[in-house]
Amino acid sequence: MKHSESLSVLVLDDEARLADEIGEYLESRGFTVHLADRPSRAFQIIHAQTVHIAMIDIKLPEYDGLTFLRKLRAEKSDIESIIMSGHGDMESVIEALRLGAFDYLRKPFSSMELEASISRVSRFLEAQQNYRRSVQKCIELQDRLYSRDELIGTSTVMQKIREEIARAAQFPDVAVLIHGESGTGKELVARQIHRLSSRASGDFVPVNCAAIPREMFESEFFGHEKGAFTDAQAKRKGLFRAADGGTLFLDEVGEIPLELQPKLLRALEEKRVRPVGMDREVPADVRVIGATNRDLLYEVRQGRFRKDLYYRLAVVELSVQPLRERREDIPLLATFFYEQGCLRSGRQVHPLSEELLALLSTYYFPGNVRELKNLVERIVILGREPTEKELLAWLDPEHAGCSDRMISVQSRIVDEPSEDLNLETLERMAILRALEKAQGVQSTAARLLGITRQALDRRLKKYHLE
């Protein structure tokens, strides 16, 4: 029986021969056995030793098995019991089951019947233990999700971002701009800044700026009065006032249309908004944290983003590095997402193999942490670890093992002799080689170079390589 070596059984029976036979059989099956011929001796053992299962005879000296069972349930309710009874004791058996006995054996019983009964109790105890482990794991995961240090990773990159978060949190009225590729966890960073700040008791209100139609911008952000326009059937507070006393998180802030940016700038500077249909401004005490995967300074130079709004948002700037810049955190993240997925789906948690984690660590993950999480959820649904062939079929072949290709390209650039060590010349040569390796696909070349597509575009224009 599974895990029987960790279970301890108390046999309470004044028939010494039968108790010895039961004890010998259970010991041969890997159980730890304690024998007692009377209730007082049984309680001495229970108080001194760990007991998981108690086999209790109905007929006992001092007092009967039912009385012992009542006392046992009152003192040690976690010990499961099997009642042993002779013919004609069915009323006592029914009463024992009503009192909480798990099973019963009618004397005389065979070793097969004993095996079946003790196996049922063992499986139940094992299921209980697994349930407790799962509950504890859920608690631990919840603590990690909502703790004051929820960012997963031990890399130097993560240590640095934690320090920057703590520093930003000390100034609860200062705007923050978070840079990072899609899927790197910019909202998680924003939530952490909010949680560590003196505004933590207020609301954290996230909004995807790209999802708000321009004609609804003022209504969504600043609110409106009832009847202010055709569809205004009720008064609306708006996002700024919903976040009053807390934090307003503007995700994809670079997507706000240029003509609407002055209205946002005024709200940031004055900490006051004017709801649509109202003839006066109302206060809105919010801290604004913006996030973008664009190069906003480049957008400013191109005339697509206001310079004054940029500097108003970027009082404090944080950069969330892509997952490929902190590969040592991939095993930790994958394990966390796997345990989270298993617990949510009611599956038993088995550790991910070192081989799988090592293979995941070689992948480029263009979608960053979000892509890793989706991949691990796919493994949870599969119900087993994928083979290397299956995993590679799931991954984008353009990026599988991309880190090795980057190292190869970079090493060739360094190793090959060149008379000209001018930095711009070397950069131009690296771009040409990346484009050659990528067969002209610029997004792939950007990834090989470890830069964004927008950054590559700027360099192509700079070196007249369009």
Beta strands, then each sheet from edge to edge (+ up, - down):
strand 1: 8-12
strand 2: 32-36
strand 3: 53-57
strand 4: 80-85
strand 5: 103-106
strand 6: 176-180
strand 7: 204-208
strand 8: 247-251
strand 9: 272-273
strand 10: 282-283
strand 11: 287-292
strand 12: 316-320
sheet 1: 2+ 1+ 3+ 4+ 5+
sheet 2: 7+ 8+ 11+ 6+ 12+
sheet 3: 9+ 10-
end
